[in-house]
Amino acid sequence: MEVKACRMCGRLFNYIAGPPRCPACSDALEKKFQEVKAYIWDHRTATLQEISDENDVSVGQLRQWVREERLSFTDESPVGLECEMCGATVKTGRFCNNCKGKINQNLSSLIKKDEEVKSKDYNDHKNKMRYLK
């Protein structure tokens, strides 16, 4: 465990993991998140700027919550971020559904290739003669 200064208030705290925020600032940010979530539920067509102004939260923080998939917006909402791969509009997360599918497919094919290589290596060595020294 190390001691760090909180990124939000500057107080020193015992840092374990995650963003460098003290427990008090983390609790305050979580409370603010719950307020924003309730506001979005009641005002489904609000823009990011309106949400930011009404809840005293930065637009950057709102974007981060959307990228982390903590916040999502309905199809009727004007809020949308760009997919990090293709630039399509997404309502939550970092990637659109098409790009998520491509990433999943690529990872699946890599895992499959890795399993094939491992089984091939095992089978190649299985039938060889061994010598004891």
Number of C-alpha atoms within 10 A of each C-alpha: 7 8 11 16 15 20 13 12 11 11 13 14 15 15 17 11 9 6 10 19 23 20 13 12 16 15 12 11 16 12 12 15 19 12 13 20 16 11 15 20 13 10 13 15 17 18 15 20 14 13 20 17 12 11 14 11 17 14 15 11 13 19 17 15 16 20 19 13 13 13 18 19 18 14 12 9 16 14 19 19 19 16 21 14 12 11 11 15 15 21 22 23 21 20 22 20 13 13 16 14 12 11 13 12 12 12 12 12 12 12 12 12 12 12 12 12 12 12 11 12 11 11 11 10 10 10 8 8 6 8 5 3 3
